[in-house]
Amino acid sequence: MASAFFFKAVTPEGKVRTGTLNGENDKEIARELRKQGLTPVYVGLEAQKGLELKMPDFGGSRKKDVLFFTTELTTLLNSGIPVDRALQISTELTEKPQFRMVVLDVLRVLKGGRTLADSLATHPEYFGDLYVNMVRAGEASGSLGIIFERLAEFEKTRDELRSYIISSMVYPALLSLVGVGSVFVLMNFVVPRFAQVFEQGNIPMPLPTKMMIEASHATQTYGPFVIGALIVGAVAFQAYIRTRDGRLWWDGFRLKIPLLGDALRKAETARFARAMGTLIANSVPLVQSLGIAGAILNNRRMAGALEAVSMGVKRGEGISTPLRKTNMFPPLAAHLLSVGEETGKLDTMFLRMADVYEADTKAAIRRFTSLFEPLIILIMGVIIGALVISLLLAISSINEVAV
C-alpha cells in the first residue's frame, strides 16, 4: 500500500527542495528523486516528518549537531557539489540556530582563503583534533566525500557504544533510587507513627521494633547533617578529580573496580582502536595519530600510557611492543597489532580490534548489570523486609496488649 513520504533533496544547482511523494517505501522515493535529477538528503513518512527531521540522540547536543552535519556533507560532497556550496546548503538544513552560526562562520573562514580543515579548527568545541586532521588528510588526497563518510561512521559507532553503556546503567540506578526512597519514606513517615503509639500507650516494644525506632530517630536527628556532609564531600571530590593528580588517581582507581573496571578498560581500548584505525587508514602519521587518539580517551591513565607508546614508535620499536609494556591495555590488543605490523595492515587490524572490544564491552556491561541488579534487589529486599517484619512484630505486640 502506497504511503505519503516527505523528502528533502538538493537540485543540481544546489538549491534545497522539499515536498511529498507517494510510494511503497523510502527507497522507492529516493530512486524517483534521483530519476528527477535530485540528490535525496532525507526521506521519511509524512506523518512523522516533524519528528524524523530531528536527529536521533547519540549523546549530547553538540555530538548530534556534528553527526548530522557530517552526514549531510557526506551526501552532498559525494554528489559532486563543491565544498562551499555544500556548507551553504548545510546551513539551510541545520535546524538549530547556534550550530547554524557555527557552520556560517566556517563558511566565512573558508571563503577567506583558508582550507576546510583550518576553517573547522576555528571551532574546537565542535570539531576536535581527530575530525580536523581527518579532513586535512581528505583535502590532501582529494577524497573529502569518503573522509566525511568515514567520520560519520566513526562518530555514530562511538556514540552508539556510549549510549549502550548509559542505557544499560539506567535500570540499576533507578532500582537503587527507588530502594533508597522506599527506606527514606518508611524511616521518616511510617516508623515515627508506630513510635508514637508505643510511647503514648507505654507498651513494651519487641527488640527488632526498638532497634527500628532508634534507627528512625537517628535518621530524623542526624539525617540532614549526613546529607549535607555527603553533598559537601561530593563537591570536594569533584573539585579534587578536576585536578591533574586527582584525575589520574580516580581514573586508575576506576580501572581496578571488579567487573566495572574491565568494562571501562575495554571501552577505552575500543575507542582508541577505532580512532587509530580511522586515522591511519587516511594517511595520518602514526605518531600524530597516537597523540590525537590519546586526546579523545576519557581515562587519563590510559591516555598517558600512549605517550610511552609514541616514544617507542619514534625509537623504531613499532607499536605493539611499547603498547604491551604499558600494561594498561588488554593483552590481546598487543597481539592483534603485532599481526597487523607483520602483515602490513595495521589500519585494518585497528578497526578489527575496535569491533572486538566494542563487542567485549557490551558483554562486560551485561555481566556487570546481571550481577549488580540482583545484588541491589537483595540488599534492598533485606532492608525493607527487616523493616516490615519489625512493623508486623509491633502490630502483633499491640494486639496482645489489647487482648
TORTI-677968 format. One record per residue (C-alpha): residue in three letters; x, y, z; residue number from 0. Coordinates in nm, 2 decimals. Each point is the difference from the previous one (the first is absolute). Example, Ala and Ser with C-alpha at 12.3 -4.5 7.8 and 13.67 -1.06 7.14 Angstrom:
REM TORTI-677968
{ala, {1.23, -0.45, 0.78}, 0},
{ser, {0.14, 0.34, -0.07}, 1},
END
This chain:
REM TORTI-677968
{met, {0.00, 0.00, 0.00}, 0},
{ala, {0.14, 0.34, -0.10}, 1},
{ser, {0.07, 0.26, 0.27}, 2},
{ala, {0.08, 0.37, -0.01}, 3},
{phe, {0.37, 0.07, 0.06}, 4},
{phe, {0.15, 0.33, 0.08}, 5},
{phe, {0.34, 0.08, -0.16}, 6},
{lys, {0.28, 0.25, 0.00}, 7},
{ala, {0.22, 0.00, -0.31}, 8},
{val, {0.26, 0.22, -0.17}, 9},
{thr, {-0.02, 0.11, -0.37}, 10},
{pro, {0.30, -0.01, -0.23}, 11},
{glu, {0.02, 0.38, 0.06}, 12},
{gly, {0.04, -0.06, 0.37}, 13},
{lys, {-0.35, 0.12, 0.11}, 14},
{val, {-0.19, -0.19, 0.27}, 15},
{arg, {-0.34, -0.14, -0.11}, 16},
{thr, {-0.26, -0.15, 0.23}, 17},
{gly, {-0.33, -0.17, -0.07}, 18},
{thr, {-0.19, -0.33, 0.02}, 19},
{leu, {-0.02, -0.30, -0.23}, 20},
{asn, {-0.21, -0.32, 0.02}, 21},
{gly, {0.18, -0.33, -0.01}, 22},
{glu, {0.04, -0.35, 0.16}, 23},
{asn, {0.31, 0.09, 0.20}, 24},
{asp, {0.27, 0.26, 0.05}, 25},
{lys, {0.24, -0.18, -0.25}, 26},
{glu, {-0.26, 0.03, -0.27}, 27},
{ile, {-0.03, 0.37, 0.07}, 28},
{ala, {0.37, 0.05, 0.00}, 29},
{arg, {0.03, -0.17, -0.34}, 30},
{glu, {-0.28, 0.22, -0.14}, 31},
{leu, {0.18, 0.31, 0.12}, 32},
{arg, {0.33, -0.11, -0.16}, 33},
{lys, {-0.19, -0.05, -0.33}, 34},
{gln, {-0.12, 0.36, 0.03}, 35},
{gly, {0.37, 0.11, 0.03}, 36},
{leu, {-0.03, 0.08, 0.37}, 37},
{thr, {0.23, -0.11, 0.28}, 38},
{pro, {-0.21, -0.14, 0.29}, 39},
{val, {0.11, 0.12, 0.34}, 40},
{tyr, {-0.29, -0.12, 0.21}, 41},
{val, {-0.30, -0.23, -0.07}, 42},
{gly, {-0.26, -0.09, 0.27}, 43},
{leu, {-0.37, -0.05, 0.05}, 44},
{glu, {-0.20, 0.31, -0.03}, 45},
{ala, {-0.18, -0.07, 0.33}, 46},
{gln, {0.34, -0.01, 0.18}, 47},
{lys, {0.18, 0.28, -0.17}, 48},
{gly, {-0.02, 0.23, 0.30}, 49},
{leu, {0.17, -0.26, 0.21}, 50},
{glu, {0.23, -0.16, -0.26}, 51},
{leu, {0.17, 0.31, -0.11}, 52},
{lys, {0.16, 0.02, 0.34}, 53},
{met, {0.32, -0.20, 0.03}, 54},
{pro, {-0.01, -0.30, 0.24}, 55},
{asp, {0.17, 0.05, 0.33}, 56},
{phe, {0.36, -0.13, 0.00}, 57},
{gly, {0.09, 0.16, 0.33}, 58},
{gly, {0.03, 0.37, 0.03}, 59},
{ser, {-0.14, 0.29, -0.21}, 60},
{arg, {0.34, 0.08, -0.16}, 61},
{lys, {0.06, -0.36, -0.10}, 62},
{lys, {-0.34, -0.01, -0.17}, 63},
{asp, {0.07, 0.32, -0.18}, 64},
{val, {0.34, -0.12, -0.12}, 65},
{leu, {-0.13, -0.34, -0.11}, 66},
{phe, {-0.29, 0.15, -0.19}, 67},
{phe, {0.24, 0.26, -0.17}, 68},
{thr, {0.25, -0.28, -0.09}, 69},
{thr, {-0.28, -0.22, -0.15}, 70},
{glu, {-0.13, 0.30, -0.20}, 71},
{leu, {0.34, 0.08, -0.14}, 72},
{thr, {0.06, -0.36, -0.09}, 73},
{thr, {-0.31, -0.01, -0.21}, 74},
{leu, {0.07, 0.34, -0.17}, 75},
{leu, {0.37, -0.05, -0.07}, 76},
{asn, {-0.05, -0.35, -0.14}, 77},
{ser, {-0.26, 0.16, -0.23}, 78},
{gly, {0.27, 0.23, -0.15}, 79},
{ile, {-0.11, 0.32, 0.17}, 80},
{pro, {0.30, 0.24, 0.08}, 81},
{val, {0.10, 0.04, 0.36}, 82},
{asp, {-0.11, 0.36, 0.04}, 83},
{arg, {-0.34, -0.07, -0.16}, 84},
{ala, {-0.04, -0.32, 0.22}, 85},
{leu, {0.07, 0.21, 0.31}, 86},
{gln, {-0.26, 0.26, -0.11}, 87},
{ile, {-0.26, -0.27, -0.05}, 88},
{ser, {0.09, -0.14, 0.34}, 89},
{thr, {-0.09, 0.33, 0.16}, 90},
{glu, {-0.34, -0.02, -0.16}, 91},
{leu, {-0.05, -0.36, 0.12}, 92},
{thr, {0.13, 0.06, 0.36}, 93},
{glu, {-0.30, 0.06, 0.23}, 94},
{lys, {0.19, 0.13, 0.31}, 95},
{pro, {0.09, 0.38, -0.03}, 96},
{gln, {0.31, -0.04, 0.21}, 97},
{phe, {0.15, -0.27, -0.21}, 98},
{arg, {-0.11, 0.18, -0.32}, 99},
{met, {0.21, 0.30, 0.11}, 100},
{val, {0.30, -0.24, 0.05}, 101},
{val, {-0.04, -0.13, -0.36}, 102},
{leu, {-0.04, 0.35, -0.14}, 103},
{asp, {0.32, 0.10, 0.18}, 104},
{val, {0.18, -0.30, -0.14}, 105},
{leu, {-0.12, 0.10, -0.35}, 106},
{arg, {0.12, 0.36, 0.06}, 107},
{val, {0.35, -0.11, 0.09}, 108},
{leu, {0.01, -0.24, -0.29}, 109},
{lys, {-0.09, 0.28, -0.24}, 110},
{gly, {0.27, 0.21, 0.15}, 111},
{gly, {0.26, -0.24, -0.15}, 112},
{arg, {0.05, -0.26, 0.28}, 113},
{thr, {-0.03, -0.37, -0.05}, 114},
{leu, {-0.31, -0.19, 0.12}, 115},
{ala, {0.20, -0.16, 0.27}, 116},
{asp, {0.13, 0.33, 0.13}, 117},
{ser, {-0.35, 0.15, -0.02}, 118},
{leu, {-0.14, -0.29, 0.21}, 119},
{ala, {0.29, 0.04, 0.25}, 120},
{thr, {-0.13, 0.35, 0.09}, 121},
{his, {-0.28, -0.18, 0.20}, 122},
{pro, {0.19, -0.26, 0.20}, 123},
{glu, {-0.30, -0.04, 0.23}, 124},
{tyr, {-0.18, -0.17, -0.29}, 125},
{phe, {0.28, -0.14, -0.22}, 126},
{gly, {0.28, -0.16, 0.19}, 127},
{asp, {0.35, -0.09, -0.11}, 128},
{leu, {-0.10, -0.33, -0.14}, 129},
{tyr, {-0.27, 0.16, -0.21}, 130},
{val, {0.22, 0.28, -0.13}, 131},
{asn, {0.29, -0.23, -0.08}, 132},
{met, {-0.22, -0.24, -0.19}, 133},
{val, {-0.14, 0.29, -0.21}, 134},
{arg, {0.36, 0.12, -0.06}, 135},
{ala, {0.10, -0.34, -0.12}, 136},
{gly, {-0.31, -0.01, -0.23}, 137},
{glu, {0.09, 0.34, -0.15}, 138},
{ala, {0.35, -0.12, -0.07}, 139},
{ser, {-0.12, -0.32, -0.17}, 140},
{gly, {-0.30, 0.16, -0.18}, 141},
{ser, {-0.25, -0.24, 0.17}, 142},
{leu, {-0.20, 0.22, 0.23}, 143},
{gly, {-0.33, -0.19, -0.07}, 144},
{ile, {0.15, -0.33, 0.11}, 145},
{ile, {0.17, 0.17, 0.30}, 146},
{phe, {-0.33, 0.15, 0.12}, 147},
{glu, {-0.17, -0.34, -0.05}, 148},
{arg, {0.26, -0.17, 0.23}, 149},
{leu, {-0.03, 0.28, 0.25}, 150},
{ala, {-0.38, -0.04, 0.02}, 151},
{glu, {0.05, -0.38, 0.05}, 152},
{phe, {0.26, 0.07, 0.27}, 153},
{glu, {-0.21, 0.24, 0.19}, 154},
{lys, {-0.31, -0.21, -0.03}, 155},
{thr, {0.18, -0.32, 0.12}, 156},
{arg, {0.17, 0.18, 0.29}, 157},
{asp, {-0.33, 0.15, 0.12}, 158},
{glu, {-0.20, -0.32, -0.04}, 159},
{leu, {0.24, -0.17, 0.24}, 160},
{arg, {-0.02, 0.30, 0.24}, 161},
{ser, {-0.38, -0.01, -0.02}, 162},
{tyr, {0.00, -0.38, 0.07}, 163},
{ile, {0.21, 0.05, 0.31}, 164},
{ile, {-0.22, 0.27, 0.13}, 165},
{ser, {-0.33, -0.17, -0.08}, 166},
{ser, {0.13, -0.32, 0.17}, 167},
{met, {0.07, 0.19, 0.32}, 168},
{val, {-0.34, 0.18, 0.01}, 169},
{tyr, {-0.20, -0.29, 0.15}, 170},
{pro, {0.25, -0.09, 0.28}, 171},
{ala, {0.02, 0.37, 0.09}, 172},
{leu, {-0.38, 0.03, 0.00}, 173},
{leu, {-0.03, -0.31, 0.21}, 174},
{ser, {0.24, 0.14, 0.26}, 175},
{leu, {-0.18, 0.33, 0.00}, 176},
{val, {-0.34, -0.16, 0.06}, 177},
{gly, {0.14, -0.22, 0.28}, 178},
{val, {0.17, 0.29, 0.18}, 179},
{gly, {-0.33, 0.20, -0.04}, 180},
{ser, {-0.20, -0.28, 0.15}, 181},
{val, {0.22, -0.03, 0.30}, 182},
{phe, {-0.01, 0.38, 0.05}, 183},
{val, {-0.38, 0.01, -0.01}, 184},
{leu, {-0.02, -0.29, 0.25}, 185},
{met, {0.25, 0.14, 0.24}, 186},
{asn, {-0.12, 0.36, 0.00}, 187},
{phe, {-0.38, -0.04, -0.03}, 188},
{val, {-0.12, -0.35, 0.08}, 189},
{val, {0.22, -0.10, 0.29}, 190},
{pro, {-0.04, 0.32, 0.20}, 191},
{arg, {-0.38, -0.06, 0.01}, 192},
{phe, {0.05, -0.34, 0.16}, 193},
{ala, {0.25, 0.15, 0.24}, 194},
{gln, {-0.27, 0.25, 0.12}, 195},
{val, {-0.24, -0.29, 0.06}, 196},
{phe, {0.25, -0.18, 0.22}, 197},
{glu, {0.11, 0.32, 0.19}, 198},
{gln, {-0.36, 0.11, 0.07}, 199},
{gly, {-0.13, -0.34, 0.10}, 200},
{asn, {0.31, -0.09, 0.20}, 201},
{ile, {0.01, -0.33, -0.19}, 202},
{pro, {0.31, -0.22, 0.03}, 203},
{met, {0.18, -0.03, -0.34}, 204},
{pro, {0.15, -0.31, -0.16}, 205},
{leu, {0.37, 0.04, -0.05}, 206},
{pro, {-0.01, 0.02, -0.38}, 207},
{thr, {-0.27, 0.27, 0.02}, 208},
{lys, {0.21, 0.19, 0.26}, 209},
{met, {0.30, -0.02, -0.23}, 210},
{met, {-0.21, 0.13, -0.29}, 211},
{ile, {-0.13, 0.29, 0.20}, 212},
{glu, {0.35, 0.10, 0.12}, 213},
{ala, {0.12, -0.01, -0.36}, 214},
{ser, {-0.30, 0.22, -0.10}, 215},
{his, {0.08, 0.25, 0.28}, 216},
{ala, {0.37, 0.01, -0.12}, 217},
{thr, {-0.11, 0.05, -0.36}, 218},
{gln, {-0.22, 0.29, 0.10}, 219},
{thr, {0.26, 0.16, 0.23}, 220},
{tyr, {0.31, -0.05, -0.20}, 221},
{gly, {-0.14, -0.05, -0.35}, 222},
{pro, {0.03, 0.36, -0.11}, 223},
{phe, {0.36, 0.02, 0.13}, 224},
{val, {0.09, -0.32, -0.18}, 225},
{ile, {-0.16, 0.12, -0.33}, 226},
{gly, {0.18, 0.33, 0.04}, 227},
{ala, {0.33, -0.17, 0.06}, 228},
{leu, {-0.06, -0.23, -0.30}, 229},
{ile, {-0.07, 0.31, -0.22}, 230},
{val, {0.31, 0.18, 0.12}, 231},
{gly, {0.21, -0.32, -0.04}, 232},
{ala, {-0.13, -0.04, -0.36}, 233},
{val, {0.08, 0.36, -0.09}, 234},
{ala, {0.35, -0.03, 0.15}, 235},
{phe, {0.06, -0.34, -0.18}, 236},
{gln, {-0.11, 0.16, -0.33}, 237},
{ala, {0.24, 0.29, 0.06}, 238},
{tyr, {0.28, -0.25, 0.08}, 239},
{ile, {-0.04, -0.22, -0.31}, 240},
{arg, {0.00, 0.31, -0.21}, 241},
{thr, {0.37, 0.05, 0.10}, 242},
{arg, {0.26, -0.19, -0.20}, 243},
{asp, {0.11, -0.22, 0.29}, 244},
{gly, {-0.36, -0.06, 0.11}, 245},
{arg, {-0.11, -0.10, -0.35}, 246},
{leu, {0.29, -0.24, -0.04}, 247},
{trp, {-0.08, -0.17, 0.34}, 248},
{trp, {-0.37, -0.02, -0.08}, 249},
{asp, {0.06, -0.15, -0.35}, 250},
{gly, {0.24, -0.25, 0.14}, 251},
{phe, {-0.24, -0.10, 0.28}, 252},
{arg, {-0.29, -0.05, -0.24}, 253},
{leu, {0.20, -0.25, -0.20}, 254},
{lys, {0.05, -0.21, 0.31}, 255},
{ile, {-0.37, -0.03, 0.09}, 256},
{pro, {-0.11, -0.37, -0.05}, 257},
{leu, {-0.20, -0.06, -0.32}, 258},
{leu, {-0.06, 0.38, -0.06}, 259},
{gly, {0.37, 0.07, -0.04}, 260},
{asp, {0.03, -0.27, -0.26}, 261},
{ala, {-0.29, 0.15, -0.19}, 262},
{leu, {0.15, 0.35, 0.01}, 263},
{arg, {0.34, -0.13, -0.12}, 264},
{lys, {-0.15, -0.17, -0.29}, 265},
{ala, {-0.22, 0.30, -0.09}, 266},
{glu, {0.31, 0.22, 0.00}, 267},
{thr, {0.19, -0.25, -0.21}, 268},
{ala, {-0.28, -0.01, -0.25}, 269},
{arg, {-0.01, 0.38, -0.02}, 270},
{phe, {0.38, 0.01, -0.04}, 271},
{ala, {0.00, -0.27, -0.27}, 272},
{arg, {-0.29, 0.16, -0.20}, 273},
{ala, {0.18, 0.34, 0.00}, 274},
{met, {0.33, -0.15, -0.10}, 275},
{gly, {-0.14, -0.22, -0.28}, 276},
{thr, {-0.19, 0.30, -0.14}, 277},
{leu, {0.30, 0.23, 0.01}, 278},
{ile, {0.26, -0.25, -0.14}, 279},
{ala, {-0.24, -0.10, -0.28}, 280},
{asn, {0.00, 0.36, -0.11}, 281},
{ser, {0.38, 0.04, 0.00}, 282},
{val, {0.04, 0.19, 0.33}, 283},
{pro, {0.35, -0.07, 0.13}, 284},
{leu, {0.02, -0.26, 0.28}, 285},
{val, {0.15, 0.22, 0.27}, 286},
{gln, {-0.25, 0.28, -0.08}, 287},
{ser, {-0.28, -0.26, 0.01}, 288},
{leu, {0.10, -0.11, 0.35}, 289},
{gly, {-0.01, 0.35, 0.12}, 290},
{ile, {-0.34, 0.06, -0.14}, 291},
{ala, {-0.14, -0.33, 0.13}, 292},
{gly, {0.14, 0.07, 0.34}, 293},
{ala, {-0.18, 0.33, 0.01}, 294},
{ile, {-0.34, -0.16, -0.05}, 295},
{leu, {0.03, -0.26, 0.27}, 296},
{asn, {-0.19, 0.07, 0.32}, 297},
{asn, {0.24, -0.19, 0.22}, 298},
{arg, {0.31, 0.21, 0.06}, 299},
{arg, {0.20, -0.30, 0.13}, 300},
{met, {-0.04, -0.18, -0.33}, 301},
{ala, {0.05, 0.32, -0.20}, 302},
{gly, {0.32, 0.06, 0.19}, 303},
{ala, {0.13, -0.35, -0.09}, 304},
{leu, {-0.03, 0.09, -0.37}, 305},
{glu, {0.29, 0.26, 0.05}, 306},
{ala, {0.23, -0.30, 0.08}, 307},
{val, {-0.14, -0.18, -0.31}, 308},
{ser, {0.07, 0.31, -0.21}, 309},
{met, {0.36, 0.01, 0.13}, 310},
{gly, {0.04, -0.36, -0.09}, 311},
{val, {-0.12, 0.06, -0.35}, 312},
{lys, {0.25, 0.28, -0.04}, 313},
{arg, {0.28, -0.24, 0.11}, 314},
{gly, {-0.10, -0.25, -0.27}, 315},
{glu, {-0.16, -0.26, 0.23}, 316},
{gly, {-0.33, 0.00, -0.18}, 317},
{ile, {-0.32, 0.04, 0.18}, 318},
{ser, {-0.09, -0.35, 0.14}, 319},
{thr, {0.31, -0.04, 0.22}, 320},
{pro, {-0.03, 0.35, 0.18}, 321},
{leu, {-0.37, -0.06, 0.04}, 322},
{arg, {0.06, -0.33, 0.17}, 323},
{lys, {0.25, 0.16, 0.24}, 324},
{thr, {-0.25, 0.26, 0.13}, 325},
{asn, {-0.22, -0.28, 0.16}, 326},
{met, {-0.30, 0.23, -0.05}, 327},
{phe, {-0.16, -0.16, -0.30}, 328},
{pro, {-0.14, -0.36, -0.02}, 329},
{pro, {0.27, -0.26, -0.10}, 330},
{leu, {-0.19, -0.09, -0.32}, 331},
{ala, {0.04, 0.35, -0.13}, 332},
{ala, {0.38, -0.02, -0.03}, 333},
{his, {-0.03, -0.34, -0.17}, 334},
{leu, {-0.24, 0.12, -0.26}, 335},
{leu, {0.22, 0.31, -0.07}, 336},
{ser, {0.30, -0.23, -0.03}, 337},
{val, {-0.18, -0.19, -0.27}, 338},
{gly, {-0.10, 0.32, -0.17}, 339},
{glu, {0.37, 0.12, 0.00}, 340},
{glu, {0.11, -0.34, -0.15}, 341},
{thr, {-0.26, 0.01, -0.28}, 342},
{gly, {0.03, 0.37, -0.07}, 343},
{lys, {-0.38, 0.05, 0.07}, 344},
{leu, {0.02, 0.20, 0.32}, 345},
{asp, {-0.30, 0.21, -0.08}, 346},
{thr, {-0.22, -0.30, -0.07}, 347},
{met, {0.12, -0.17, 0.32}, 348},
{phe, {-0.08, 0.31, 0.21}, 349},
{leu, {-0.36, 0.01, -0.14}, 350},
{arg, {-0.03, -0.38, 0.06}, 351},
{met, {0.12, 0.06, 0.35}, 352},
{ala, {-0.26, 0.27, 0.05}, 353},
{asp, {-0.27, -0.24, -0.11}, 354},
{val, {0.13, -0.27, 0.24}, 355},
{tyr, {0.01, 0.23, 0.31}, 356},
{glu, {-0.33, 0.18, -0.07}, 357},
{ala, {-0.16, -0.35, 0.01}, 358},
{asp, {0.20, -0.09, 0.31}, 359},
{thr, {-0.10, 0.33, 0.17}, 360},
{lys, {-0.37, -0.08, -0.06}, 361},
{ala, {0.06, -0.35, 0.14}, 362},
{ala, {0.19, 0.14, 0.31}, 363},
{ile, {-0.28, 0.25, 0.06}, 364},
{arg, {-0.26, -0.28, -0.02}, 365},
{arg, {0.20, -0.20, 0.25}, 366},
{phe, {0.03, 0.29, 0.24}, 367},
{thr, {-0.37, 0.09, -0.01}, 368},
{ser, {-0.10, -0.37, 0.02}, 369},
{leu, {0.18, -0.02, 0.34}, 370},
{phe, {-0.06, 0.36, 0.12}, 371},
{glu, {-0.38, -0.01, -0.05}, 372},
{pro, {-0.06, -0.31, 0.21}, 373},
{leu, {0.24, 0.13, 0.26}, 374},
{ile, {-0.19, 0.33, 0.03}, 375},
{ile, {-0.33, -0.19, 0.02}, 376},
{leu, {0.13, -0.23, 0.27}, 377},
{ile, {0.14, 0.29, 0.21}, 378},
{met, {-0.32, 0.21, -0.03}, 379},
{gly, {-0.21, -0.31, 0.06}, 380},
{val, {0.18, -0.08, 0.32}, 381},
{ile, {-0.02, 0.36, 0.13}, 382},
{ile, {-0.37, 0.05, -0.09}, 383},
{gly, {-0.08, -0.36, 0.11}, 384},
{ala, {0.16, 0.07, 0.34}, 385},
{leu, {-0.21, 0.32, 0.04}, 386},
{val, {-0.32, -0.18, -0.10}, 387},
{ile, {0.07, -0.28, 0.25}, 388},
{ser, {0.07, 0.25, 0.27}, 389},
{leu, {-0.33, 0.18, -0.08}, 390},
{leu, {-0.19, -0.33, 0.01}, 391},
{leu, {0.15, -0.09, 0.33}, 392},
{ala, {-0.10, 0.34, 0.13}, 393},
{ile, {-0.36, -0.05, -0.12}, 394},
{ser, {0.00, -0.35, 0.16}, 395},
{ser, {0.12, 0.13, 0.33}, 396},
{ile, {-0.27, 0.27, 0.00}, 397},
{asn, {-0.27, -0.26, -0.07}, 398},
{glu, {0.13, -0.21, 0.29}, 399},
{val, {-0.02, 0.29, 0.24}, 400},
{ala, {-0.35, 0.08, -0.12}, 401},
{val, {-0.12, -0.36, 0.07}, 402},
END
